[in-house]
Amino acid sequence: MSAELFSLKGKRALVTGGAQGLGRMIAEGLLRAGAEVAITSRKADICDAAAQEMSTLGVCHSLPADLSTPEAAVDLATRYRQVANGLHILVNNAGKTWGGKIDDFPDKAWPSVMAVNVQTPFTLVRELLPELSASGTEDDPARVINIGSVAGIKTERLNAYSYAASKAAIHMLSRDLAGDLADRHITVNAVIPGFFPTKMTAHMRDEEKVDPALLSHIPLRRLGRPDDIAGIAVFLSSRASAYITGAQIPVDGGIVGCG
């Protein structure tokens, strides 16, 4: 029974930013659980290569997209319909950050970050509502999973002002959407990752060595692993989480909960 509870066989998913980093970890997890997955990346060659590599795990579609404008999100929804028949799981993972000291933090660091991290996820939900509504049932709703950040919940001193604000916004947007879409059998939850070995934390690592100051900041004293983020994504996509919506779930080694 437990295997069936977490199975994603027969389900179709779209993971934005799914070619690299956290997105790829999530996409691989969904594929291993049996889902058909479409991924995006700004660079077509990277997207195509990742989809080809992950095709050993299941059906994986490459949909290159620069999701920095709402028009691009609308176009992505149209192209998704051309390669997949229906949508059960939407993972809004694609993100952008900008770091700099407050003294000269530029105004141009705001519109692009807010567009990618907040507006694009909303636009994709809106555009793909027909597919999500059609696939959701009372017993097994369609799923929207928005990827937030611990930086949107507590002060992390990252000097990434627009990024932190955008993540706080996507957390609240997730709750708003959850309330509005519940009667359509669509759940909406936010996953709050901590520090994982991705490009965003490259400056805190030297190959396999991690800054001791960073590790001391994490109660479990380690970075997140692929299975950590894939596991929560599979759970939130499966029948096991059918009664959960509007939640904000930290996957951070205790930074939020123990802080």
N, C-alpha and C positions, 0 to 999 in steps of 0.2 A: 504493500500500500504506500509506503513512504516514497518509493521510486516514482510511482504514478503521481503522487502529490506534487513532486518537484519537476515533473517532466514538462518539456515545452514542445513535444512532438506535435506537428501540425500547425504551430504558431509561426507568425511572420513578424519580424522586428526590423526597425530602422534605428541605427545607432549613429548619431552625428559625431564627427571626429573619431570614428571607429577604426582608423587605420594605424593609430599610434597611441602610446601612453595608456591612460586609464580607459579610453574608449576601446582600444584593442583588447585590453584585458576583459572588458565587459562583453565585447562581441564574441570573443573566443569562448567565454563561459556560456553564453546563450546558445552558441553553435553546439557545444558539447552536450547541452541539455536537450538538444533536438530541434531547435528553432531554425528557420530559414532567416538569414540576416542580410540586410543591406547596410553598407557603411559609406561614410563620406570622409573627404579630406580636401583641403584646398588644392593640393598638388595631385594632378591626375596620375602621374607615374607612381607616386607613393600609394595612392588609393588602389590602383590596379594591382600593384605588386602584393599589397596586404591581402586583398580579396583572393588573389590566386593562391597565396600561401595558406590562408584559412579555409580554402575550399576543400582541403583534406579532411576538415572536421564536419563539413556539411555544405549546403548551398549558400554561397556568399556572393552578393552583388556589389559591384563598385559603382558609386555614384559621386564622382568628384563635384565639389561645391564649395564656393567661398561664401560662407553664410554671414557676411558682414552687412547685408541689406535685407529688408523684408521681401524685396522682389526676388532675391536669390532663394529665399525660403519657399516662396510660392512656386518657383520653377522646380525646386527639388521635389516638392510634393507631386507635381505633374509628372516628373521623370520617374518617381518611385512607382506611380500607378502603371507605368509602362513595363516595369520589370517584375512586379509582384502583384499577386491577386489577393488584396486584403491586407490589413494591418492590425495586429493584436498588441504590439509593444512598441512604444516610442521612447527612446532614450535620448534626451537632450543633454549631450555631453560636450559638444564643441564649445570651446571657451577661448577667451583672450585675456591677457593680463598686461599691466603696465606698471613699472616700478620707478620711483624717483623721489628725491627729498622734497618735502612740502614747499621749501623755499622757491623751487623752480619747477614744480610739477605742472606740466602744460595742460592748457584747456583742451587740446586735441586728444588727450588721453581719455576723455570721457565719452564722446559720442560713439566711437568704434567699440569700446569695451561694453558699454551698455547695450549696444545693438546686438552684438554677438551673444552676450551672456543672458540677456533678458528678453529683448524684443523678438529675436529669431525663435527662441523656444515657444513664445506665445503664438507667433505667426504659424509655426508648424502645427501646433495643436489645433488652431482654428482651421487651417487648410485641410488637415487630415481627420477632422471630426466625422465626416461621413463614414470613413473606413473604420475608425475606432468604435463608433456607435454601432456599426453593423456587426462587429466581431464580439462585442461585450454581451455577457449575460448576467443574470442575477447571481448565479453560482460561480461564474468565472468571468469577471469583468475584463475589459480591455485595460491596458496599463500605460500610464505616462510616468516616466522616471526622470526627474530633473536632477542634474548633478550640481550640487552647491559646493560649499567649502567651509572649513572651520573658521576661515577668515571672515565669513559672513555672520558668525555667531559671537566670537570673542576677539578681543584685540590681540593680534599676532605680531604687531610691530614690523610689518613687511614693507611699509612705505608704498603700498599698492592701493591707493585710496579709491580709485574708480572700480578696481577689481573687488575689493571688500564690499563696497556699496552695492555692486551688481549682484554679488552672491547673497547678500541680505535680501535683496529684491526678489531673486528667484525663489528663495525660501518662502517668502510671503505670497508670491504669485502662485506657488504650488498649492498653498492652503486655499487661496481664493478659487483656483480652478477645481480643486477637489470638491469644494462645496457646490459649485455650479454644475459639475458634471456627474455627480453621484447618481442622479435619477436617470442618466443615460447609460448606466452600468460601465462607467470609466473611473478607475481610481487614479489618483495623482499623488505621488510621494516624492520627497526630496531626500537624496542620499548626500551626506555631509562627509566627504573624504578628508582625511588628515594628510600626512606626508607620505607620498609613495615615490618610488624611483622613476620619475618621469623628467621630461625636459624642464619642467617648472622648478624642480628641486636640484637640478644639475649643479648649481652654484654652491649647494650645501654638501656635495659629495665629491670625492676624488676616487673615481672608479668604484670599488666596493667599500671604501672607507667613508663613513658618514661623520659629519661634524659632531663631536661629543656634546656640544652645547645643544644641538637639535635633539639628540637622543635623550638627554636629561630632561627635555621639555615634554617628552612622550612617556606617560606612566608605564606602558608596556616595553619601553626601551628598544623599540625597533621601528623601521619603516614598514608601511603596509606592503603586502605581497599580492600578486595577481589573484590568487584564490580568495583573498579577503574582499576585494571589490567585486569579483565575479560572483561570489557566493551570495552577496546581498542583492545583486542584480537578478540572479536566477530566482531567488526567493520572492522578490517583489514582482516578478513576471509570472510566477507559477500560481497554481490554485491554492498553495499553502498560505498565500497572503491575500486571499480574496476578501477578507474582512478588514483590511487595513487601507485607510486613505487619509490624506492630509497630514501624514507623519513626516517628521524630520529625523532621519536615522544617522547618527554619527558612525563613521567607520574610520576611527582615528587613533586607536590605541589608548583611548581614555582622556584625550586632551580636553574635550568639552565636558564629559560627565564627571571627571575627577578634578576639574579645575576649580 
